[in-house]
Structures are given as C-alpha cells and as structure tokens.
Amino acid sequence: MILGRVVGEVWAARKDARLGGAKLLLVRPHAWYEPAFATGHLVATDEIDAGVGDDVVVCLGQPARLSRGRGDDNTPVDAAVMAIVDRVEIDADGAARAGAAPGIHRRLELPRGLQPPRRPEPPR
C-alpha cells in the first residue's frame, strides 16, 4: 500500500466492462514511494468517493483487484483507493535517516503539506 494525494479524475467514454461504473482517480504518491519504473502518478479505481485534494491509501496488485468485492482476480485493476486519510503522524527524526524504510537508501522528505509532530518541551 502507498500513501498519496488525489490530483485529478480520469474520464473514459469507453472502458473495460469489468470495471463497471468504477471511478478512476489520478493519485500522486507521496515522497517515499519508489516504484520499479519512473512515474509521477498512478491511476486507481475508487469506490469510496475520494476527491481531488484528499490524501488516500492506495492498495496495489491482487489486493486492489479483489477489493472491488466481486471476487475476480481477472479484473483489469492494478491500484485501488482503500481509505481516505484523516491524519498522518510521522517521526521526523526516524524518517530523516537513510534506510528509514525497506529498500529506500536516501533520506526521506516529508510530503508537502505534512508537518512533523510537535515535541513537548522537556521538563526544567
């Protein structure tokens, strides 16, 4: 699963019948998503009514195909919106270290608009 922001909607006059009435959203993954190929966005099906500007959790691969509730692994879906995010808390110190996530060897940057949690003042 990845965390991203909905940046648009994809309209298709004709699409595979197995997609039914599924809405297609354009999702820009946040900074720490490193796919095997270079991309700035994903197209994901949406059945939970996310909209432009929403931060979302996107499921990839077989779980995305099965998420449509039809039990069909042959649905032509590779990404599906699974949740609309209300809040994210990130340990800024942990995310700043190289290798802070599996397979990532660079320093992670906070996505635009997300702020690290405020640390309480130490007692005097």
C-alpha positions, 0 to 999 in steps of 0.5 A: 500500500502507498500513501498519496494525494488525489490530483485529478479524475480520469474520464473514459467514454469507453472502458473495460466492462469489468470495471463497471461504473468504477471511478478512476482517480489520478493519485500522486504518491507521496515522497517515499514511494519508489516504484520499479519504473519512473512515474509521477502518478498512478491511476486507481479505481475508487469506490469510496468517493475520494476527491481531488485534494484528499490524501488516500491509501492506495492498495496495489496488485491482487489486493486492489483487484479483489477489493472491488468485492466481486471476487475476480482476480481477472479484473483489469485493476492494478491500484485501488483507493482503500481509505481516505486519510484523516491524519498522518503522524510521522517521526521526523527524526526516524524518517530523516535517516537513510534506510528509514524504510525497506529498500529506500537508501536516501533520506526521506522528505516529508510530503508537502503539506505534512508537518512533523509532530510537535515535541513537548518541551522537556521538563526544567 
